Amino acid sequence: MPQIIVLPHPELAPDGAAFEAEPGVSICDALLQNDVEIEHACEKSCACTTCHVIVREGFDTLDEADELEEDYLDKAWGVEPESRLSCQAIVKQDDLVVEIPKYTINHARE
């Protein structure tokens, strides 16, 4: 089973995290199933940017983002070339190293 390594995040994973993920689940679901409480304001329907992550290793093993995801990523804080919405990025057979940005844009909460 592939492993997801989460780089340290001051609130969600102060010491980082590492766990196995079932292939076929989204990165967001894998994080939530392993007590990394990433925001997902739109309930994982690709309608916001709160679950934005940067895939530091393994990015090329993921399917490409579709046009809708790309449109939302354009609105995310701190977007990088390896950015994905974790609700749309599906884990395959390869290990991933994921960074959760320090900030997120959550219009529902602000």
Buried (B, 14 or more C-beta within 10 A) or exposed (E): EBBBBBBEBEEBBEEBBEBEBEEEBBBBBBBBEBEBEBBBBBEBEBEBBBBBBBBBBBBEBBEEBEEEBEEBBEEBEEBBEBBBBBBBBBBBEBBBBBBBBEEBBBEEEE
